[in-house]
Every structure is written in structure tokens, then in C-alpha cells.
Amino acid sequence: MRKRFGVGVLCITILVLIFAVGCSKNKPTGAEQDDIVVITDPADSNDVVDTREDLTGKVPSPISGIYVEQERIERRPFAVMFDNMVKARPQAGLDQAEIVYEFLAEGLITRYMGIFLINEPDTIGSVRSARPYFIDRALEYDALYVHVGGSEQAKSDIKALKMADIDALSRNSTIFWRKSHKQAPHNMYTSTQAIRKAASESKYNTEGVYERLKFHNSDVKPNGAEISKVGLPYSKNYTAAFIYNQEEGIYYREINGKSHQDEISKQQMTAKNIIVQKAATKVIDSEGRLEIEMVGKGEGFYLTQGEMLEITWEKKSRKAITRYYDKDGKEIQLNPGITWIQVVPKTMNPIFE
């Protein structure tokens, strides 16, 4: 009897172990569950959010898709014109813009415009003058427009379009000031606090009314050609470039083969997304000023996650947001993070490696 009882117990034990092993194949342990729990975005089955990051009480920025506290997006974006001449470099605060535009200006040198919403740099500069094609993009965000004077056409446009204008030429030294470490006109600076103060004094609306860009919840590869570097030869003496860092999933920016760093943080400029937008460009006066067509349609390239897609773009009016589409006509969703939009002449051929 004892022998039979022992065999019975052994059989039952084996059955229990088999059952436990079978169940473990279908259901992870508690530790495994904590590591792999995800939420799938119903709008895109390839878009996955890692729930280990605490996003409680946070919402995505309409400018960058970065998740932040609600109060950080419940205010009006501001757009700042940045000088990019040699004597103006390095720029201050540009690394905190969520979107940066680069356009050619007269003299075959470029100028930047940074779009700010969630970040609040204490030092911003050097600030430079307005141009009509930058206005076309600032209007997309109903932004406070921060600059120092401008071309005659730009000044006329600002007035006609009733922009929320913050011009150094009509503000006092509490809003803009010159710093002694750079030569004029490359030494005009401001700050987030000063810009918000100027907007309050002018009684501008505290929130912007604008269309939103589309973002994934987390990084998604676009299924394009593998590209680790893109060079943008704006002129013989000026080339910008972005080099992809696979480990970090971001691009590092260079100017003429050297690191493009911020004056205050000393950090190299980075981007999660790069859009190269080709646009009709022509010289319109003896000063070399340009006309760059922003309203209409065109072609370009989108780079993210080490891959590149050929795209098209469309902007229906000066205030309408520019939309970007893949070869099938589907609107592109950006990955959350900083975006650099490089507007180049139609004749320029980016260098892909």
C-alpha cells in the first residue's frame, strides 16, 4: 500500500509540473509582464508606447510631439529670427527650439527661425531681421514674431497680416539688449521672459490658434533608404550636415564640417526629424534679397531613424500649415522630438551617404 501511494503522489506531482510549464508558455511571470507591457496606438499598429515611462498628467506638444505638463502648451508659440553669419555664431537658445527652419538669405548665407513653445531659454540670440518667406512659416503657428526690423516687404506683410509683432526697433532695453562679446549687428539678444512681457504689454492673445502637426507616440522607422548622413551645400563656403547616431536615434548637426553648438549649453544641435524642402528661389533686387515660394506644392526628403523617404509638400495659403506626404499620398507623421526643416532651392542636390 505504501508503494502504491508513493507512485500515485509521484504521478500527481509530474502532472502538476507539466500543467505549470504549459501555462508559463502562455502567460509571462510578473517580472516579465513589467518589462513588456505596451499600448498600441489604434491610429498606427506599428506605433508603440513604452508604459514604463510615466506620462501621467502629460500631453504631447503640438509643435514637437514631446510629452509635457499641460500648462507648458497652454500658451502661444513664439518664432525668433536667428543670425547665422560667422560673427553671430554660436547662437544662444536655438537648441531649445522644437522646430528650426533654415533658409537662404541675401549674400548666400542662411538664417534660422526657431519655433518655441514648451521650452523657456533665458538667453536667445543673436536676433536678426525678418523676411517674407519666414513670415509664411511663422504664420503657421500663429506665433509671436520676434525680430529686429526687416526688409520693406516683410515689414509691410507684418502690418497687413496683423501679426503679433515683437520688433526690437520698437521695443525698449528690457525686451532686447546688445551684448558686448559680439560686434553689432550680430549681438542683439532677448529671453523668453522678455518676449512674454512684450506680448503682455501689447495685449496679444495668450494662446495661438493654429493647425497641429501629426506625430507618432514613439519612434517609428519610415521604411525608406538607409542614410547615415545628409549634406546641404547652400553655397561654396557654407554647408550644413546631419550625421545619424544609431545608438541615440538622433542626428547631430555640423556647419562646414564642425560641430554646431549652442552658445549657452555648449551642446551640439540635434534633430529627431529632418525635412529637406525644395522651393522655387530667385533674386529680386540689387541687394540680393530673395523670393522663395512657400505657398504651393513641391518635392523634398524626410529623414528619421537613419532612413530617408522622398516626399511631396503642400501649403494652401500663407497661414495654412505645410503638410508632407509620402509617395502614396499619405500624410507623414513625425517622430516625437526636434525637427529641422531645411528649405533649399530646387536646383540644390542634397548629398546623401
Phi, psi and chi 1 to 4 in degrees:
 res  aa     phi    psi   chi1   chi2   chi3   chi4
   1 MET       -  -40.6  -67.7  -64.8  -68.4      -
   2 ARG   -65.0  -38.3  -70.2  179.7 -177.7  175.3
   3 LYS   -64.4  -45.6 -173.6  174.9 -179.0 -180.0
   4 ARG   -61.4  -39.5  -68.9  179.5  179.9  176.4
   5 PHE   -62.1  -40.8  179.7   77.8      -      -
   6 GLY   -64.4  -41.4      -      -      -      -
   7 VAL   -64.1  -40.7  171.9      -      -      -
   8 GLY   -61.6  -44.2      -      -      -      -
   9 VAL   -62.2  -41.5  169.8      -      -      -
  10 LEU   -62.0  -42.4  177.6   61.7      -      -
  11 CYS   -63.3  -43.4  -69.2      -      -      -
  12 ILE   -63.1  -40.8  -68.2  170.1      -      -
  13 THR   -61.4  -43.3  -57.6      -      -      -
  14 ILE   -62.7  -43.1  -69.1  171.1      -      -
  15 LEU   -61.5  -41.0  -71.7  172.1      -      -
  16 VAL   -62.6  -41.7  169.3      -      -      -
  17 LEU   -65.6  -41.4  -71.8  172.0      -      -
  18 ILE   -62.4  -44.3  -68.4  170.9      -      -
  19 PHE   -60.4  -42.4 -180.0   78.0      -      -
  20 ALA   -65.0  -41.9      -      -      -      -
  21 VAL   -64.4  -42.8  170.5      -      -      -
  22 GLY   -60.4  -41.1      -      -      -      -
  23 CYS   -67.6  -36.2  -70.6      -      -      -
  24 SER   -66.2  -23.5   68.5      -      -      -
  25 LYS   -71.8  -27.0  -69.0 -179.7 -179.8  179.0
  26 ASN   -95.5  -23.6  -63.3  -38.3      -      -
  27 LYS  -134.5  116.7 -176.1  175.8 -179.1 -179.9
  28 PRO   -65.0  160.1  -16.4   28.7      -      -
  29 THR   -70.0  170.1   65.7      -      -      -
  30 GLY   -57.5  -41.4      -      -      -      -
  31 ALA   -63.6  -42.0      -      -      -      -
  32 GLU   -66.0  -39.1  -69.9  172.0  -28.4      -
  33 GLN   -60.1  -41.0  -74.3  177.1  -40.8      -
  34 ASP   -62.7  -28.9  -70.6  -18.2      -      -
  35 ASP   -82.5  -26.9  -71.4  -20.6      -      -
  36 ILE  -119.0    0.5   66.0  171.0      -      -
  37 VAL   -63.7  126.6  173.5      -      -      -
  38 VAL  -135.8  163.7  -65.3      -      -      -
  39 ILE  -120.5  129.6  -63.9  175.8      -      -
  40 THR   -93.5  131.9  -57.5      -      -      -
  41 ASP   -70.4  119.6 -177.6   -7.2      -      -
  42 PRO   -63.8  -20.0   22.0  -33.0      -      -
  43 ALA   -79.5  -18.0      -      -      -      -
  44 ASP  -155.1  108.7 -172.3  -26.6      -      -
  45 SER   -65.6  -15.9   60.2      -      -      -
  46 ASN   -89.9   -2.2  -65.3  -39.0      -      -
  47 ASP  -100.2  113.5 -166.1    1.0      -      -
  48 VAL  -122.0  137.3  177.1      -      -      -
  49 VAL  -106.8  130.3  179.4      -      -      -
  50 ASP   -81.8  114.8 -174.2  -16.5      -      -
  51 THR   -77.3   -3.5   58.1      -      -      -
  52 ARG   -69.3  -21.6  -71.4  173.9  -66.3 -179.2
  53 GLU   -83.4  126.9 -179.6 -176.9   -2.8      -
  54 ASP   -79.3  106.6 -175.7   10.2      -      -
  55 LEU  -106.2   15.8  -60.4  178.8      -      -
  56 THR   -57.5  126.0  -56.2      -      -      -
  57 GLY    77.6    7.0      -      -      -      -
  58 LYS  -109.7  154.0  -65.7 -175.9  178.2 -179.4
  59 VAL  -134.8  156.1  -65.1      -      -      -
  60 PRO   -77.4  138.4   26.9  -33.6      -      -
  61 SER   -65.8  135.0  164.5      -      -      -
  62 PRO   -70.9  -11.0   26.2  -35.3      -      -
  63 ILE   -93.2  -36.6  -51.3  -63.0      -      -
  64 SER  -128.8  -12.9   65.0      -      -      -
  65 GLY    77.6    2.7      -      -      -      -
  66 ILE   -75.8  134.9  -63.5  171.5      -      -
  67 TYR   -80.9  127.5  -84.2   75.2      -      -
  68 VAL  -143.6  175.4  -65.7      -      -      -
  69 GLU   -64.4  146.6  -63.6   77.0   10.9      -
  70 GLN   -54.2  -41.2 -179.2   78.8   32.6      -
  71 GLU   -64.7  -20.7   59.2  -92.7   21.5      -
  72 ARG   -77.8  -13.0  -69.4  173.8   64.3 -176.6
  73 ILE  -111.0   -6.9   69.2  167.4      -      -
  74 GLU   -87.2   57.3  -68.9 -179.7  -23.7      -
  75 ARG  -158.4  173.0   49.7 -168.7  176.7 -178.5
  76 ARG   -87.5  133.5 -164.1  167.8 -173.8  175.4
  77 PRO   -64.2  156.4  -17.5   30.6      -      -
  78 PHE  -129.4  146.5   61.3   88.7      -      -
  79 ALA  -116.4  128.6      -      -      -      -
  80 VAL  -118.5  132.4 -179.0      -      -      -
  81 MET   -82.3  127.2  -63.6  -65.7  -59.5      -
  82 PHE  -114.9  133.0  -76.6   86.9      -      -
  83 ASP   -69.2  142.2 -164.7  -17.1      -      -
  84 ASN  -130.0   20.6 -168.8   32.5      -      -
  85 MET   -73.9  159.2  -64.5 -170.9   72.7      -
  86 VAL   -54.2  -41.3  173.8      -      -      -
  87 LYS   -72.2  -12.7  -67.6 -178.9  179.4  179.5
  88 ALA   -92.5  -17.6      -      -      -      -
  89 ARG   -79.4  148.6  -60.1  175.9 -163.8  153.8
  90 PRO   -80.4  153.7   30.2  -34.7      -      -
  91 GLN   -78.3  154.7  -64.6   84.0    9.5      -
  92 ALA  -111.4  128.3      -      -      -      -
  93 GLY    88.0   -9.7      -      -      -      -
  94 LEU   -64.6  -29.0 -173.9   60.0      -      -
  95 ASP   -70.1  -10.5   64.6  -22.7      -      -
  96 GLN  -100.2   -1.0  -65.1 -169.7   55.9      -
  97 ALA   -70.4  143.6      -      -      -      -
  98 GLU   -84.2  -29.8  -68.2  172.4   79.0      -
  99 ILE  -132.3  136.9  -66.4 -179.0      -      -
 100 VAL  -124.7  130.6 -178.9      -      -      -
 101 TYR  -104.1  140.3  -68.4   90.5      -      -
 102 GLU  -125.5  125.5 -178.0  169.1   25.9      -
 103 PHE  -127.8  154.8  -76.3   87.1      -      -
 104 LEU   -70.0  144.7  -87.0  171.1      -      -
 105 ALA  -122.2 -175.4      -      -      -      -
 106 GLU   -62.6  152.8   52.7  -88.0   18.7      -
 107 GLY    83.0   12.3      -      -      -      -
 108 LEU    57.9   29.7  -65.7  178.8      -      -
 109 ILE  -116.1  156.5 -168.1   65.2      -      -
 110 THR  -100.2  169.8   66.8      -      -      -
 111 ARG  -137.4  150.9 -165.2  163.3  -67.1 -176.3
 112 TYR  -110.2  156.0  -55.4  123.7      -      -
 113 MET  -134.4  121.7 -177.2  175.8   71.3      -
 114 GLY  -100.3  137.7      -      -      -      -
 115 ILE  -104.9  122.9  -51.9  -64.3      -      -
 116 PHE  -119.1  139.3  -63.0   81.2      -      -
 117 LEU  -143.2  -60.8  179.2   61.4      -      -
 118 ILE   -83.5  -21.0   65.0  174.3      -      -
 119 ASN  -102.7  155.9  -64.0  -37.2      -      -
 120 GLU  -134.4   70.2  -58.8  179.4  -38.9      -
 121 PRO   -61.8  138.7   16.9  -27.6      -      -
 122 ASP   -78.2  -23.2  -65.9  -33.7      -      -
 123 THR  -131.6  126.7  -54.8      -      -      -
 124 ILE  -133.6  124.6  -60.0  173.5      -      -
 125 GLY   167.0 -179.8      -      -      -      -
 126 SER   -80.2  142.4   60.0      -      -      -
 127 VAL   -85.8  139.1 -175.6      -      -      -
 128 ARG  -130.6 -173.3 -153.7   61.0 -165.2  -87.8
 129 SER   -84.7  163.7   56.8      -      -      -
 130 ALA   -86.0  153.9      -      -      -      -
 131 ARG  -137.9  150.4  -65.8  -67.4 -179.1  -88.7
 132 PRO   -57.0  -39.5  -27.0   36.0      -      -
 133 TYR   -71.6  -26.9   38.4   90.3      -      -
 134 PHE   -70.2  -37.4  -78.9  106.5      -      -
 135 ILE   -58.8  -40.8  -70.8  172.6      -      -
 136 ASP   -55.0  -36.0  -71.2  -20.6      -      -
 137 ARG   -85.9  -34.9  -53.7  -45.5  -69.3  -95.2
 138 ALA   -62.5  -34.7      -      -      -      -
 139 LEU   -63.4  -25.7  -73.5  167.0      -      -
 140 GLU   -63.2  -23.2  -64.4 -171.6   16.0      -
 141 TYR  -112.3    8.3  -51.1   95.7      -      -
 142 ASP    47.8   44.6 -168.1   23.2      -      -
 143 ALA   -85.0  151.3      -      -      -      -
 144 LEU   -64.0  128.0  -54.9  170.2      -      -
 145 TYR  -105.0  113.2 -171.2   47.3      -      -
 146 VAL  -107.1  122.2 -177.5      -      -      -
 147 HIS  -162.2  177.8   60.6  102.8      -      -
 148 VAL  -123.8   96.4 -176.0      -      -      -
 149 GLY    63.9 -155.7      -      -      -      -
 150 GLY   166.2  176.6      -      -      -      -
 151 SER   -65.8  161.2   66.1      -      -      -
 152 GLU   -59.8  -39.7  -68.6  -55.1  -47.7      -
 153 GLN   -66.2  -39.6 -175.7   61.4   54.5      -
 154 ALA   -64.1  -44.8      -      -      -      -
 155 LYS   -62.8  -38.3  -70.5 -173.2  -73.7 -173.2
 156 SER   -66.1  -41.6  175.6      -      -      -
 157 ASP   -64.6  -42.8  -73.4   -8.9      -      -
 158 ILE   -58.1  -42.8  -71.2  167.7      -      -
 159 LYS   -70.0  -46.6 -175.9  176.9 -179.6  179.5
 160 ALA   -65.3  -34.9      -      -      -      -
 161 LEU   -89.2   -1.0  -67.0  164.3      -      -
 162 LYS    54.0   48.7  -62.0  179.9 -180.0  179.6
 163 MET   -72.7  156.4  -65.0 -175.2   73.8      -
 164 ALA   -79.0   85.3      -      -      -      -
 165 ASP   -87.8  129.7 -172.8   38.5      -      -
 166 ILE  -126.6   91.5  -59.2  178.5      -      -
 167 ASP  -105.5  127.9 -175.8   -6.8      -      -
 168 ALA   -60.0  -26.1      -      -      -      -
 169 LEU   -72.6  -13.5  -60.8 -175.9      -      -
 170 SER  -122.4   16.2   60.6      -      -      -
 171 ARG  -122.9  158.9  -56.8  -76.6  175.4  166.0
 172 ASN   -90.3 -177.0   60.7   40.0      -      -
 173 SER   -73.9   -3.1   59.9      -      -      -
 174 THR   -84.6  -12.3   67.0      -      -      -
 175 ILE  -104.4  -43.2  -51.6  -58.8      -      -
 176 PHE  -130.5  147.7  -66.6   91.2      -      -
 177 TRP  -151.6  155.9   49.5   87.7      -      -
 178 ARG   -99.9  140.7  -66.6 -163.4 -179.5  -84.5
 179 LYS  -107.3  147.7  -59.0 -175.8   73.7  170.8
 180 SER   -82.0  -10.8   60.4      -      -      -
 181 HIS   -80.2   -7.1   69.5  -57.0      -      -
 182 LYS  -130.3  156.8  -65.7  177.8 -176.7  177.8
 183 GLN   -84.3  147.0  -64.1  179.3  -12.5      -
 184 ALA   -65.8  144.6      -      -      -      -
 185 PRO   -92.6   19.6   35.9  -36.1      -      -
 186 HIS   -94.8   18.8  -46.8  -67.8      -      -
 187 ASN  -128.0   26.2   61.3  -15.1      -      -
 188 MET   -89.1  128.2 -174.8   69.8   81.7      -
 189 TYR  -130.3  162.6  -75.3   76.2      -      -
 190 THR  -151.7 -166.7 -175.2      -      -      -
 191 SER  -151.0  167.4   69.2      -      -      -
 192 THR   -60.7  -45.5  -60.4      -      -      -
 193 GLN   -59.4  -42.1 -176.4  178.9    7.4      -
 194 ALA   -66.4  -39.3      -      -      -      -
 195 ILE   -65.1  -44.0  -68.5  167.6      -      -
 196 ARG   -65.3  -36.2  -62.5  -66.4 -176.4 -164.5
 197 LYS   -63.6  -44.5  176.2 -174.8  175.4 -175.3
 198 ALA   -62.0  -41.3      -      -      -      -
 199 ALA   -63.5  -39.5      -      -      -      -
 200 SER   -65.8  -43.7  177.6      -      -      -
 201 GLU   -61.7  -34.3  -69.6  174.5  -12.2      -
 202 SER   -87.1   -1.0  -64.6      -      -      -
 203 LYS    57.2   38.4  -65.2 -178.6  172.5   54.0
 204 TYR   -73.2  155.0  -67.8  143.4      -      -
 205 ASN   -55.1  140.6  -68.1  -23.9      -      -
 206 THR   -84.5  -13.9   56.6      -      -      -
 207 GLU  -128.1  145.3  -66.3 -173.8   21.4      -
 208 GLY   -88.6  153.8      -      -      -      -
 209 VAL  -118.2  109.3  179.1      -      -      -
 210 TYR  -158.3  159.8   53.4   97.1      -      -
 211 GLU   -71.9  151.4  -61.9  176.7   72.5      -
 212 ARG   -99.0  147.3  -92.0   46.2  174.1  176.0
 213 LEU   -76.8  165.2  -65.1  169.2      -      -
 214 LYS  -107.4  133.4  -67.1 -175.8  177.5 -179.3
 215 PHE  -130.8  147.9  -67.7   92.1      -      -
 216 HIS   -72.1  165.4  -66.8  -67.5      -      -
 217 ASN   -79.9  -27.3  -71.5  -28.3      -      -
 218 SER  -149.1  175.4   63.1      -      -      -
 219 ASP   -64.6  132.8  -66.1  -18.6      -      -
 220 VAL  -132.1  131.4  174.7      -      -      -
 221 LYS   -74.7  139.2  -73.4 -176.8  175.9  -69.5
 222 PRO   -84.2    1.8   30.6  -35.1      -      -
 223 ASN    60.0   47.8  -64.7  -39.8      -      -
 224 GLY  -112.9 -167.9      -      -      -      -
 225 ALA   -70.5  141.9      -      -      -      -
 226 GLU   -75.5  119.3  -69.1 -171.7    3.8      -
 227 ILE  -134.0  124.1  -61.6  -68.1      -      -
 228 SER   -98.8  -14.5   61.1      -      -      -
 229 LYS  -153.1  141.5 -179.8  179.0  179.4  179.8
 230 VAL  -129.6  130.4   55.7      -      -      -
 231 GLY  -109.5  141.2      -      -      -      -
 232 LEU  -123.9   94.4  -59.5  159.4      -      -
 233 PRO   -80.7   83.4   29.4  -33.0      -      -
 234 TYR   -66.0  -32.5  -83.8   98.2      -      -
 235 SER  -157.8  176.5   67.4      -      -      -
 236 LYS   -59.2  -35.7  180.0 -179.8  178.3 -179.3
 237 ASN  -105.4    7.9  -61.8  -43.9      -      -
 238 TYR  -145.4  116.3  176.0   72.6      -      -
 239 THR  -131.6  127.9  -62.3      -      -      -
 240 ALA   -98.7  152.2      -      -      -      -
 241 ALA  -149.1  152.4      -      -      -      -
 242 PHE  -126.0  130.6  -68.0   88.6      -      -
 243 ILE  -117.7  128.4  -59.4  171.5      -      -
 244 TYR   -81.3  133.1 -176.2   61.0      -      -
 245 ASN  -105.7  107.2 -176.8  -57.1      -      -
 246 GLN   -65.1  -38.0 -173.6  172.4   -1.3      -
 247 GLU   -63.9  -38.9  -69.3 -176.7    0.7      -
 248 GLU   -93.7  -17.4  -61.7  179.0   66.0      -
 249 GLY    72.3   26.4      -      -      -      -
 250 ILE  -134.9  166.1   57.6  175.4      -      -
 251 TYR  -105.7  137.6  -62.8   83.2      -      -
 252 TYR  -101.2  138.2  -77.7   86.5      -      -
 253 ARG   -99.0  141.3 -165.2  170.1 -162.2  -83.2
 254 GLU  -127.1  153.0  -66.4 -176.4  -13.8      -
 255 ILE  -122.0  119.7  -67.6  179.7      -      -
 256 ASN    50.9   41.3  -67.2  -22.6      -      -
 257 GLY    82.2    2.8      -      -      -      -
 258 LYS  -118.9  152.6  -64.0 -178.6  179.8  179.5
 259 SER   -56.7  130.5  171.9      -      -      -
 260 HIS   -92.2  103.7 -176.5 -174.5      -      -
 261 GLN  -109.7  156.8  -63.4 -177.2  -16.9      -
 262 ASP   -84.0  143.2 -175.2   83.7      -      -
 263 GLU   -64.0  -37.0  179.9 -178.5  -15.6      -
 264 ILE   -90.2  -52.9  -55.6  -58.3      -      -
 265 SER   -77.7  -21.3   70.4      -      -      -
 266 LYS    66.0   10.0  -50.2  -58.4 -178.5 -174.1
 267 GLN   -88.3  146.8  -62.3  -61.7  -52.6      -
 268 GLN   -72.2  141.6 -171.9  171.4   -1.0      -
 269 MET   -63.8  141.1  -56.8  -72.7  175.4      -
 270 THR  -133.2  165.0   62.8      -      -      -
 271 ALA  -145.8  144.4      -      -      -      -
 272 LYS   -90.1  -37.1  175.0   66.5   72.1  171.3
 273 ASN  -125.7  143.7  -50.7  -70.7      -      -
 274 ILE  -129.1  127.7  -56.8  162.4      -      -
 275 ILE  -117.2  122.4  -66.4  172.9      -      -
 276 VAL  -101.6  113.6 -179.4      -      -      -
 277 GLN  -113.2  116.2 -178.3  177.1  -16.2      -
 278 LYS   -85.1  134.4  -69.3 -166.4  168.3 -171.2
 279 ALA  -144.3  146.1      -      -      -      -
 280 ALA   -61.7  129.7      -      -      -      -
 281 THR  -135.2  133.2  -56.0      -      -      -
 282 LYS  -149.5  152.3   65.3  179.0 -178.9 -179.5
 283 VAL   -80.2  136.2  177.4      -      -      -
 284 ILE  -119.1   -7.0   58.0  172.9      -      -
 285 ASP  -152.8  176.4   62.3   22.9      -      -
 286 SER   -69.2  -16.2   59.3      -      -      -
 287 GLU   -83.3   -5.9  -61.7  -64.8  -35.1      -
 288 GLY    85.6   10.7      -      -      -      -
 289 ARG   -64.7  153.1  -65.9 -171.3 -179.6   93.4
 290 LEU  -113.8  154.3  -57.0  174.7      -      -
 291 GLU  -114.2  121.0  179.5 -178.9  -81.0      -
 292 ILE  -122.3  119.8  -58.0  177.6      -      -
 293 GLU   -79.1  110.8  -66.8 -176.9    9.3      -
 294 MET   -99.9  -24.2  -74.3  -71.0   91.6      -
 295 VAL   -92.4  126.2  178.0      -      -      -
 296 GLY   135.9 -147.3      -      -      -      -
 297 LYS  -132.7  159.7  -62.1 -179.4  179.3 -179.1
 298 GLY  -171.8 -169.6      -      -      -      -
 299 GLU  -119.5  171.5  -61.4  177.3  -18.9      -
 300 GLY   177.4 -160.4      -      -      -      -
 301 PHE  -141.5  147.3  -54.8   92.2      -      -
 302 TYR  -123.1  127.8  172.0   52.3      -      -
 303 LEU  -122.5  132.8  -64.4   96.0      -      -
 304 THR  -163.6  150.4 -168.7      -      -      -
 305 GLN    54.7   32.8  -67.6  -69.3  -64.7      -
 306 GLY    75.0   14.4      -      -      -      -
 307 GLU  -129.0  157.4  -62.7 -177.0   -5.5      -
 308 MET  -131.1  137.1 -178.8  -89.7  -73.2      -
 309 LEU  -119.1  143.3  -71.9  179.8      -      -
 310 GLU   -80.1  135.4  -65.7 -174.0   27.5      -
 311 ILE  -134.5  172.4   61.6  171.7      -      -
 312 THR  -123.5  160.5   61.0      -      -      -
 313 TRP  -133.6  157.5   61.0  -91.9      -      -
 314 GLU  -149.0  133.8 -178.8  177.7   14.3      -
 315 LYS  -132.7  117.3 -179.4  174.6  168.7   68.1
 316 LYS   -84.3  -22.6  -65.2 -178.0  178.0 -179.7
 317 SER  -157.5  173.6   69.3      -      -      -
 318 ARG   -63.1  -33.5  -63.8 -166.1   76.0  176.0
 319 LYS   -90.5  -15.0  -68.2 -174.4  178.0 -178.1
 320 ALA   -72.9  146.2      -      -      -      -
 321 ILE   -72.5  146.9 -162.2  166.2      -      -
 322 THR   -80.3  127.7  -57.1      -      -      -
 323 ARG  -106.2  147.0  -60.7  -71.3 -176.5 -173.1
 324 TYR  -121.4  139.6  -60.2   94.8      -      -
 325 TYR  -132.4  149.0  -56.3   91.5      -      -
 326 ASP   -82.6 -176.6   64.2   18.5      -      -
 327 LYS   -65.6  -19.1   63.9 -179.3  179.9 -179.8
 328 ASP   -92.5    3.6  -63.1  -39.4      -      -
 329 GLY    83.7    9.9      -      -      -      -
 330 LYS   -88.1  133.6 -178.7 -179.6  178.6 -178.4
 331 GLU   -65.4  136.3 -175.7  172.2   -5.6      -
 332 ILE   -78.5  135.3  -71.8  171.4      -      -
 333 GLN   -99.0  132.3  -73.5 -178.8  -97.8      -
 334 LEU   -83.8  157.2  -56.4  177.0      -      -
 335 ASN   -80.6  146.1  -77.6  -34.8      -      -
 336 PRO   -64.7  128.9   20.6  -30.2      -      -
 337 GLY   146.2 -173.5      -      -      -      -
 338 ILE   -71.3  138.2  -65.9  171.1      -      -
 339 THR  -120.1  131.0  -60.9      -      -      -
 340 TRP  -106.6  126.1  -82.0   68.9      -      -
 341 ILE  -109.2  111.4  -61.9  177.7      -      -
 342 GLN   -99.6  104.6  -54.7  -74.5  153.4      -
 343 VAL   -89.7  122.3 -180.0      -      -      -
 344 VAL  -127.8  156.0  -56.3      -      -      -
 345 PRO   -61.8  153.5  -21.7   33.1      -      -
 346 LYS   -59.0  -28.4  -76.9 -174.8  174.4 -179.3
 347 THR   -80.2  -11.4   54.2      -      -      -
 348 MET   -80.3  135.4 -178.4 -161.9  -70.2      -
 349 ASN  -110.6  109.7  -67.0  -45.8      -      -
 350 PRO   -58.5  152.1  -21.7   33.3      -      -
 351 ILE  -102.6  110.5  -57.1  167.7      -      -
 352 PHE  -101.7  135.8  -62.6  111.3      -      -
 353 GLU  -129.1      -  -62.3  179.7   14.7      -
